[in-house]
Amino acid sequence: MNKQEILNAYWFRHACKEFDVNKKITDEDFKFILETGRLSPSSFGFEPWHFVVVQDKELRNALKENAWGAPLKLDTASHFILCLTMKKPLMFWDSEYIQNFMKNVQQLPEDVIKGKGEFFENFQKSDFDLTNERKLFDWASKQAYIALGNMMTSAAMIGIDTCPIEGFHQEKTEALLEEKFGVDTEKFGLSYMLAFGYRQREPNTKTRRNLNEIVSWK
């Protein structure tokens, strides 16, 4: 793709409020979108996310009760994702997940694991002060939002619409996820929802501030 084609995808993307129920995303296209989420960067490369693709109609209906920003998307989206972000039991510097990740996913030698682990410990305790459970979850959510942006952009590049959703009661929705989705809410919290499909109608013209209003050069 050339630069203009990439910019065209950014102009194409908008928060689609209602999708065409007669158009479905192919398995190939959706796997491509998920792959761009999987390949997204994260701090220390620790991938603190899990994506739940909700296609079951009853589960979608159950989500509506405490997700005021989602009902129309849940009814019309071709595909619908819940982004679960890891909490302190998984993301704390000395957790079993972090140690196994460095060994088995990143395949680091023992001396590097020790050094990186110490660096991550210092980062959490001193640099970003992430010893508080809420702070650590919010920090991990920042990484998950990188994947959100990448999936929305890659979808736009192949003509698929999206809508990111934060319009939900977090505590009540997480209780539902524990009850009906089998999510361990001690280990995972809900950061956002993301709907995919094809637009029902053309959106309003995109508005943004001028570049010179948002960029300073020193």
Backbone as CSV, one residue per row, in Angstrom:
resi,resn,N_x,N_y,N_z,CA_x,CA_y,CA_z,C_x,C_y,C_z
1,MET,0.839,-1.189,0.000,0.000,0.000,0.000,0.877,1.243,0.000
2,ASN,0.463,2.256,-0.752,1.198,3.524,-0.694,0.632,4.388,0.439
3,LYS,1.270,5.527,0.658,0.891,6.379,1.790,-0.556,6.842,1.700
4,GLN,-0.995,7.198,0.490,-2.361,7.693,0.353,-3.382,6.602,0.642
5,GLU,-3.087,5.377,0.241,-4.005,4.272,0.516,-4.120,4.028,2.018
6,ILE,-3.014,4.160,2.729,-3.049,4.004,4.185,-3.878,5.115,4.817
7,LEU,-3.656,6.361,4.378,-4.453,7.475,4.901,-5.931,7.304,4.566
8,ASN,-6.222,6.763,3.386,-7.624,6.528,3.012,-8.303,5.591,4.009
9,ALA,-7.556,4.605,4.499,-8.120,3.682,5.488,-8.443,4.416,6.781
10,TYR,-7.593,5.362,7.162,-7.854,6.145,8.374,-9.070,7.054,8.194
11,TRP,-9.228,7.607,6.993,-10.413,8.411,6.718,-11.673,7.536,6.674
12,PHE,-11.524,6.312,6.203,-12.649,5.374,6.105,-13.148,4.961,7.490
13,ARG,-12.214,4.766,8.423,-12.580,4.273,9.744,-13.403,5.279,10.521
14,HIS,-14.461,4.801,11.136,-15.266,5.624,12.037,-15.915,4.694,13.047
15,ALA,-16.485,5.250,14.105,-17.170,4.436,15.111,-18.551,4.085,14.576
16,CYS,-18.653,2.944,13.949,-19.889,2.524,13.285,-20.925,2.119,14.324
17,LYS,-22.036,2.809,14.327,-23.048,2.590,15.359,-24.003,1.443,15.031
18,GLU,-24.177,1.147,13.729,-25.084,0.072,13.314,-24.513,-0.587,12.067
19,PHE,-24.544,-1.921,12.066,-23.964,-2.667,10.956,-25.049,-3.307,10.097
20,ASP,-24.681,-3.660,8.880,-25.577,-4.339,7.953,-25.639,-5.816,8.345
21,VAL,-26.785,-6.262,8.823,-26.910,-7.638,9.326,-26.810,-8.667,8.208
22,ASN,-26.939,-8.236,6.975,-26.885,-9.166,5.844,-25.472,-9.393,5.330
23,LYS,-24.495,-8.692,5.892,-23.115,-8.847,5.447,-22.265,-9.406,6.585
24,LYS,-21.580,-10.495,6.301,-20.755,-11.149,7.300,-19.278,-11.138,6.879
25,ILE,-18.420,-10.990,7.856,-16.980,-11.018,7.616,-16.546,-12.468,7.407
26,THR,-15.706,-12.705,6.416,-15.240,-14.059,6.162,-14.283,-14.501,7.265
27,ASP,-14.160,-15.812,7.440,-13.229,-16.348,8.425,-11.806,-15.883,8.127
28,GLU,-11.458,-15.871,6.856,-10.100,-15.459,6.465,-9.820,-14.019,6.871
29,ASP,-10.778,-13.124,6.613,-10.578,-11.714,6.949,-10.520,-11.503,8.456
30,PHE,-11.353,-12.237,9.200,-11.347,-12.016,10.637,-10.092,-12.588,11.284
31,LYS,-9.613,-13.691,10.769,-8.354,-14.235,11.276,-7.208,-13.266,11.015
32,PHE,-7.259,-12.583,9.867,-6.249,-11.559,9.562,-6.300,-10.445,10.599
33,ILE,-7.503,-9.986,10.935,-7.656,-8.914,11.928,-7.128,-9.368,13.290
34,LEU,-7.499,-10.571,13.699,-7.016,-11.095,14.981,-5.498,-11.229,14.994
35,GLU,-4.934,-11.591,13.852,-3.482,-11.727,13.782,-2.787,-10.389,13.989
36,THR,-3.381,-9.303,13.502,-2.777,-7.985,13.737,-2.878,-7.588,15.203
37,GLY,-3.915,-8.082,15.890,-3.978,-7.889,17.333,-2.907,-8.694,18.040
38,ARG,-2.737,-9.947,17.620,-1.733,-10.822,18.236,-0.324,-10.279,18.066
39,LEU,-0.059,-9.662,16.931,1.281,-9.162,16.628,1.540,-7.763,17.194
40,SER,0.576,-7.220,17.919,0.729,-5.873,18.463,1.812,-5.825,19.528
41,PRO,2.475,-4.685,19.658,3.494,-4.544,20.699,2.871,-4.347,22.074
42,SER,3.639,-4.704,23.101,3.224,-4.457,24.479,4.470,-4.217,25.314
43,SER,4.307,-3.551,26.441,5.444,-3.232,27.292,6.131,-4.521,27.763
44,PHE,7.426,-4.586,27.581,8.239,-5.763,27.881,7.857,-6.968,27.025
45,GLY,6.909,-6.777,26.094,6.465,-7.868,25.235,5.638,-8.912,25.940
46,PHE,4.960,-8.544,27.056,4.298,-9.541,27.892,2.839,-9.833,27.506
47,GLU,2.311,-9.183,26.500,0.987,-9.514,25.929,-0.098,-9.726,26.988
48,PRO,-0.478,-8.689,27.718,-1.406,-8.879,28.840,-2.875,-8.929,28.431
49,TRP,-3.183,-9.594,27.325,-4.550,-9.565,26.805,-5.070,-10.959,26.481
50,HIS,-6.389,-11.041,26.443,-7.073,-12.227,25.922,-8.339,-11.726,25.243
51,PHE,-8.584,-12.164,24.013,-9.726,-11.697,23.228,-10.799,-12.783,23.161
52,VAL,-11.990,-12.447,23.636,-13.120,-13.371,23.592,-14.026,-12.943,22.442
53,VAL,-14.158,-13.795,21.433,-15.037,-13.502,20.295,-16.418,-14.051,20.626
54,VAL,-17.394,-13.155,20.742,-18.740,-13.539,21.184,-19.675,-13.595,19.980
55,GLN,-19.991,-14.797,19.557,-20.900,-14.987,18.424,-22.232,-15.601,18.861
56,ASP,-22.285,-16.174,20.044,-23.504,-16.778,20.562,-24.557,-15.699,20.853
57,LYS,-25.735,-15.852,20.272,-26.776,-14.828,20.389,-27.235,-14.627,21.829
58,GLU,-27.366,-15.715,22.584,-27.822,-15.590,23.972,-26.793,-14.844,24.818
59,LEU,-25.521,-15.113,24.595,-24.482,-14.409,25.346,-24.439,-12.932,24.960
60,ARG,-24.641,-12.648,23.692,-24.697,-11.241,23.261,-25.860,-10.526,23.940
61,ASN,-27.006,-11.185,23.987,-28.169,-10.572,24.644,-27.902,-10.334,26.122
62,ALA,-27.204,-11.254,26.748,-26.903,-11.101,28.176,-26.008,-9.892,28.428
63,LEU,-25.132,-9.592,27.488,-24.222,-8.456,27.649,-24.943,-7.112,27.613
64,LYS,-26.099,-7.073,26.969,-26.804,-5.803,26.758,-27.219,-5.128,28.070
65,GLU,-27.556,-5.920,29.064,-28.157,-5.374,30.283,-27.289,-4.310,30.944
66,ASN,-25.985,-4.521,30.967,-25.095,-3.581,31.649,-24.128,-2.871,30.705
67,ALA,-24.415,-2.960,29.408,-23.546,-2.315,28.409,-24.387,-1.356,27.575
68,TRP,-24.607,-0.162,28.111,-25.503,0.789,27.461,-24.985,1.248,26.098
69,GLY,-23.693,1.112,25.847,-23.151,1.551,24.559,-23.115,0.466,23.515
70,ALA,-23.635,-0.724,23.844,-23.419,-1.862,22.949,-24.654,-2.492,22.294
71,PRO,-25.889,-2.295,22.792,-27.008,-3.087,22.276,-27.157,-3.141,20.760
72,LEU,-27.128,-2.004,20.076,-27.313,-2.012,18.625,-26.159,-2.718,17.926
73,LYS,-24.960,-2.565,18.477,-23.803,-3.261,17.894,-23.912,-4.763,18.135
74,LEU,-24.342,-5.149,19.345,-24.489,-6.574,19.641,-25.528,-7.234,18.741
75,ASP,-26.549,-6.479,18.360,-27.602,-7.014,17.493,-27.162,-7.123,16.035
76,THR,-26.263,-6.242,15.596,-25.998,-6.147,14.162,-24.578,-6.501,13.737
77,ALA,-23.634,-6.529,14.655,-22.229,-6.762,14.289,-22.022,-8.185,13.769
78,SER,-21.191,-8.308,12.768,-20.799,-9.620,12.264,-19.992,-10.372,13.315
79,HIS,-19.043,-9.675,13.943,-18.200,-10.265,14.977,-18.077,-9.272,16.137
80,PHE,-17.928,-9.808,17.337,-17.906,-8.958,18.528,-16.859,-9.490,19.498
81,ILE,-15.964,-8.616,19.930,-14.853,-9.010,20.800,-14.970,-8.358,22.175
82,LEU,-14.643,-9.116,23.202,-14.410,-8.589,24.543,-12.913,-8.681,24.800
83,CYS,-12.304,-7.580,25.197,-10.884,-7.609,25.504,-10.688,-7.746,27.004
84,LEU,-10.175,-8.889,27.415,-9.843,-9.123,28.814,-8.377,-8.776,29.034
85,THR,-8.117,-8.025,30.095,-6.749,-7.629,30.419,-6.338,-8.272,31.732
86,MET,-5.093,-8.711,31.789,-4.598,-9.412,32.963,-4.476,-8.495,34.169
87,LYS,-4.824,-9.051,35.325,-4.724,-8.331,36.588,-3.445,-8.728,37.321
88,LYS,-3.316,-8.241,38.543,-2.087,-8.404,39.322,-1.613,-9.848,39.476
89,PRO,-2.502,-10.841,39.715,-1.995,-12.213,39.867,-1.202,-12.720,38.669
90,LEU,-1.489,-12.166,37.495,-0.763,-12.573,36.296,0.344,-11.597,35.914
91,MET,0.142,-10.316,36.194,1.054,-9.300,35.671,2.078,-8.790,36.674
92,PHE,2.006,-9.226,37.930,3.013,-8.768,38.879,4.360,-9.375,38.509
93,TRP,5.423,-8.690,38.848,6.742,-9.023,38.329,7.184,-10.449,38.616
94,ASP,6.765,-11.030,39.746,7.219,-12.373,40.102,6.149,-13.442,39.868
95,SER,5.120,-13.125,39.072,4.039,-14.081,38.847,4.515,-15.270,38.018
96,GLU,3.798,-16.358,38.157,4.110,-17.568,37.381,3.958,-17.295,35.885
97,TYR,2.938,-16.482,35.530,2.731,-16.153,34.112,3.955,-15.460,33.528
98,ILE,4.476,-14.449,34.215,5.622,-13.692,33.704,6.849,-14.586,33.580
99,GLN,7.092,-15.407,34.594,8.256,-16.294,34.549,8.134,-17.315,33.422
100,ASN,6.970,-17.923,33.269,6.755,-18.887,32.188,6.815,-18.226,30.819
101,PHE,6.316,-16.996,30.743,6.309,-16.282,29.467,7.739,-16.041,28.986
102,MET,8.577,-15.562,29.888,9.969,-15.295,29.499,10.679,-16.579,29.079
103,LYS,10.346,-17.685,29.768,11.021,-18.950,29.478,10.470,-19.633,28.231
104,ASN,9.149,-19.737,28.125,8.547,-20.582,27.098,8.075,-19.853,25.852
105,VAL,7.697,-18.573,25.993,7.262,-17.804,24.823,8.436,-17.018,24.241
106,GLN,9.077,-16.220,25.087,10.218,-15.437,24.622,11.488,-16.273,24.516
107,GLN,11.473,-17.442,25.145,12.581,-18.411,25.058,13.931,-17.769,25.411
108,LEU,13.925,-17.081,26.541,15.129,-16.409,27.010,15.967,-17.362,27.858
109,PRO,17.269,-17.233,27.803,18.118,-18.034,28.693,17.955,-17.589,30.138
110,GLU,18.338,-18.454,31.074,18.098,-18.211,32.491,18.711,-16.905,32.984
111,ASP,19.917,-16.583,32.525,20.555,-15.358,33.008,19.823,-14.118,32.518
112,VAL,19.272,-14.185,31.297,18.503,-13.057,30.766,17.167,-12.940,31.488
113,ILE,16.537,-14.083,31.782,15.280,-14.073,32.541,15.490,-13.395,33.890
114,LYS,16.583,-13.729,34.544,16.880,-13.130,35.848,17.050,-11.618,35.728
115,GLY,17.835,-11.179,34.724,18.074,-9.749,34.550,16.827,-8.996,34.146
116,LYS,16.055,-9.558,33.215,14.825,-8.898,32.767,13.798,-8.861,33.891
117,GLY,13.748,-9.951,34.671,12.824,-9.985,35.798,13.139,-8.918,36.825
118,GLU,14.404,-8.718,37.102,14.809,-7.679,38.046,14.493,-6.289,37.498
119,PHE,14.702,-6.124,36.199,14.398,-4.830,35.573,12.896,-4.556,35.636
120,PHE,12.075,-5.600,35.365,10.624,-5.448,35.409,10.155,-5.156,36.837
121,GLU,10.787,-5.799,37.804,10.466,-5.533,39.207,10.725,-4.067,39.553
122,ASN,11.875,-3.560,39.157,12.211,-2.161,39.440,11.268,-1.216,38.715
123,PHE,10.911,-1.576,37.489,9.966,-0.764,36.712,8.636,-0.648,37.440
124,GLN,8.140,-1.776,37.940,6.846,-1.768,38.631,6.908,-1.046,39.972
125,LYS,7.968,-1.271,40.707,8.051,-0.716,42.058,8.436,0.762,42.071
126,SER,9.298,1.175,41.138,9.855,2.525,41.200,9.436,3.425,40.038
127,ASP,9.714,2.978,38.805,9.517,3.857,37.648,8.059,4.267,37.460
128,PHE,7.137,3.285,37.517,5.729,3.576,37.265,4.860,3.369,38.503
129,ASP,5.447,2.939,39.612,4.714,2.738,40.861,3.453,1.908,40.623
130,LEU,3.646,0.652,40.189,2.532,-0.202,39.812,2.212,-1.262,40.862
131,THR,2.558,-1.009,42.096,2.275,-1.990,43.147,0.792,-2.022,43.507
132,ASN,0.073,-0.919,43.264,-1.362,-0.865,43.485,-2.073,-1.671,42.395
133,GLU,-3.038,-2.489,42.804,-3.704,-3.393,41.867,-4.392,-2.642,40.731
134,ARG,-5.071,-1.537,41.063,-5.775,-0.775,40.022,-4.794,-0.131,39.057
135,LYS,-3.700,0.403,39.569,-2.692,1.006,38.704,-2.109,-0.023,37.746
136,LEU,-1.865,-1.217,38.260,-1.275,-2.255,37.421,-2.242,-2.682,36.326
137,PHE,-3.530,-2.791,36.668,-4.527,-3.152,35.654,-4.641,-2.060,34.599
138,ASP,-4.669,-0.801,35.020,-4.763,0.305,34.067,-3.544,0.352,33.149
139,TRP,-2.368,0.063,33.711,-1.152,0.024,32.894,-1.236,-1.104,31.867
140,ALA,-1.706,-2.266,32.299,-1.847,-3.390,31.377,-2.893,-3.086,30.306
141,SER,-3.958,-2.372,30.692,-4.985,-1.997,29.718,-4.422,-1.096,28.626
142,LYS,-3.470,-0.244,28.993,-2.835,0.617,27.974,-2.213,-0.228,26.878
143,GLN,-1.643,-1.371,27.256,-1.049,-2.250,26.248,-2.149,-2.845,25.371
144,ALA,-3.268,-3.225,25.998,-4.372,-3.828,25.245,-4.979,-2.847,24.240
145,TYR,-4.910,-1.556,24.563,-5.448,-0.553,23.637,-4.586,-0.404,22.382
146,ILE,-3.323,-0.799,22.460,-2.494,-0.807,21.251,-3.058,-1.833,20.274
147,ALA,-3.408,-3.008,20.795,-4.014,-4.042,19.952,-5.351,-3.569,19.388
148,LEU,-6.114,-2.827,20.197,-7.387,-2.263,19.727,-7.164,-1.394,18.499
149,GLY,-6.226,-0.460,18.598,-5.960,0.430,17.472,-5.502,-0.319,16.238
150,ASN,-4.649,-1.316,16.432,-4.150,-2.072,15.292,-5.251,-2.875,14.616
151,MET,-6.138,-3.488,15.399,-7.230,-4.260,14.802,-8.208,-3.356,14.062
152,MET,-8.492,-2.174,14.606,-9.387,-1.258,13.910,-8.773,-0.771,12.605
153,THR,-7.475,-0.483,12.625,-6.813,0.005,11.415,-6.714,-1.078,10.364
154,SER,-6.324,-2.282,10.766,-6.216,-3.367,9.785,-7.582,-3.696,9.189
155,ALA,-8.638,-3.617,9.999,-9.985,-3.829,9.478,-10.330,-2.766,8.438
156,ALA,-10.041,-1.517,8.757,-10.329,-0.426,7.819,-9.577,-0.594,6.507
157,MET,-8.367,-1.131,6.578,-7.556,-1.312,5.374,-8.167,-2.320,4.404
158,ILE,-9.021,-3.208,4.913,-9.678,-4.166,4.020,-11.186,-3.914,3.937
159,GLY,-11.589,-2.677,4.279,-12.970,-2.261,4.075,-13.969,-2.743,5.105
160,ILE,-13.490,-3.087,6.306,-14.370,-3.559,7.376,-14.504,-2.481,8.438
161,ASP,-15.726,-2.268,8.895,-16.010,-1.230,9.883,-15.895,-1.773,11.307
162,THR,-15.672,-0.860,12.242,-15.519,-1.229,13.651,-16.176,-0.183,14.546
163,CYS,-16.363,-0.565,15.800,-16.778,0.402,16.815,-16.197,-0.024,18.153
164,PRO,-15.292,0.762,18.721,-14.791,0.470,20.067,-15.813,0.921,21.097
165,ILE,-15.957,0.143,22.165,-17.021,0.411,23.133,-16.473,0.394,24.559
166,GLU,-16.669,1.485,25.269,-16.412,1.551,26.703,-17.696,1.836,27.475
167,GLY,-18.822,1.843,26.781,-20.104,2.154,27.403,-20.695,0.951,28.122
168,PHE,-20.085,0.585,29.244,-20.599,-0.534,30.027,-20.254,-0.326,31.498
169,HIS,-21.038,-0.945,32.372,-20.751,-0.923,33.808,-19.743,-2.031,34.056
170,GLN,-18.521,-1.637,34.395,-17.438,-2.606,34.445,-17.669,-3.707,35.479
171,GLU,-18.026,-3.329,36.698,-18.180,-4.318,37.769,-19.300,-5.310,37.464
172,LYS,-20.442,-4.801,37.012,-21.578,-5.679,36.726,-21.303,-6.561,35.508
173,THR,-20.644,-6.003,34.499,-20.341,-6.795,33.308,-19.333,-7.884,33.627
174,GLU,-18.356,-7.560,34.457,-17.375,-8.582,34.835,-18.025,-9.692,35.662
175,ALA,-19.004,-9.344,36.474,-19.740,-10.374,37.220,-20.469,-11.305,36.255
176,LEU,-21.020,-10.740,35.200,-21.685,-11.536,34.172,-20.681,-12.436,33.449
177,LEU,-19.500,-11.899,33.169,-18.474,-12.692,32.493,-18.060,-13.881,33.342
178,GLU,-18.020,-13.678,34.640,-17.677,-14.776,35.535,-18.777,-15.822,35.552
179,GLU,-20.026,-15.342,35.574,-21.168,-16.250,35.685,-21.434,-17.026,34.399
180,LYS,-21.438,-16.330,33.264,-21.882,-16.940,32.009,-20.758,-17.264,31.025
181,PHE,-19.582,-16.642,31.184,-18.490,-16.865,30.233,-17.348,-17.674,30.840
182,GLY,-17.431,-17.942,32.139,-16.380,-18.710,32.781,-15.070,-17.957,32.946
183,VAL,-15.135,-16.630,33.011,-13.937,-15.806,33.159,-13.535,-15.730,34.626
184,ASP,-12.265,-15.942,34.907,-11.734,-15.778,36.254,-11.441,-14.295,36.469
185,THR,-12.352,-13.605,37.147,-12.224,-12.162,37.306,-11.213,-11.766,38.372
186,GLU,-10.626,-12.747,39.045,-9.491,-12.439,39.901,-8.254,-12.196,39.051
187,LYS,-8.232,-12.795,37.880,-7.073,-12.712,37.003,-7.273,-11.791,35.807
188,PHE,-8.538,-11.571,35.416,-8.819,-10.767,34.221,-9.890,-9.721,34.497
189,GLY,-9.735,-8.548,33.882,-10.754,-7.512,33.911,-11.103,-7.129,32.491
190,LEU,-12.274,-6.536,32.307,-12.725,-6.121,30.978,-12.257,-4.703,30.685
191,SER,-11.481,-4.537,29.621,-10.986,-3.207,29.244,-11.887,-2.524,28.225
192,TYR,-12.324,-3.266,27.208,-13.174,-2.682,26.177,-13.881,-3.775,25.398
193,MET,-14.877,-3.352,24.633,-15.553,-4.210,23.669,-15.254,-3.657,22.282
194,LEU,-15.332,-4.512,21.276,-15.036,-4.059,19.914,-15.914,-4.808,18.930
195,ALA,-16.715,-4.052,18.184,-17.644,-4.626,17.208,-17.083,-4.485,15.795
196,PHE,-17.370,-5.479,14.956,-16.901,-5.498,13.573,-18.061,-5.805,12.627
197,GLY,-18.013,-5.235,11.442,-19.027,-5.538,10.434,-18.915,-4.589,9.261
198,TYR,-20.051,-4.400,8.601,-20.099,-3.504,7.445,-21.180,-2.461,7.673
199,ARG,-20.874,-1.231,7.391,-21.757,-0.108,7.719,-23.134,-0.236,7.077
200,GLN,-24.115,0.206,7.819,-25.494,0.241,7.340,-25.709,1.472,6.473
201,ARG,-25.027,2.550,6.807,-25.144,3.809,6.058,-23.819,4.550,6.145
202,GLU,-23.638,5.531,5.292,-22.407,6.318,5.283,-22.365,7.242,6.499
203,PRO,-21.214,7.409,7.104,-21.099,8.244,8.301,-21.007,9.723,7.956
204,ASN,-21.092,10.559,8.982,-20.833,11.985,8.795,-19.365,12.199,8.444
205,THR,-19.060,13.351,7.885,-17.693,13.673,7.523,-16.812,13.705,8.769
206,LYS,-15.651,13.080,8.679,-14.729,13.037,9.816,-14.217,14.438,10.134
207,THR,-14.153,14.776,11.399,-13.616,16.074,11.829,-12.420,15.849,12.741
208,ARG,-11.366,16.615,12.507,-10.175,16.570,13.348,-9.559,17.966,13.391
209,ARG,-8.846,18.278,14.468,-8.104,19.532,14.518,-6.967,19.498,13.505
210,ASN,-6.496,20.679,13.126,-5.373,20.764,12.199,-4.109,20.234,12.862
211,LEU,-3.196,19.729,12.050,-1.958,19.138,12.572,-1.174,20.128,13.420
212,ASN,-1.150,21.385,13.008,-0.353,22.372,13.761,-0.954,22.724,15.119
213,GLU,-2.194,22.282,15.358,-2.811,22.484,16.670,-2.472,21.377,17.649
214,ILE,-2.024,20.241,17.160,-1.785,19.105,18.043,-0.309,18.706,18.109
215,VAL,0.534,19.371,17.318,1.957,19.018,17.282,2.794,20.248,17.585
216,SER,3.751,20.098,18.476,4.734,21.162,18.747,6.130,20.648,18.460
217,TRP,6.944,21.483,17.878,8.332,21.134,17.576,9.238,22.000,18.448
218,LYS,10.204,21.407,19.089,11.116,22.150,19.960,12.560,21.961,19.489
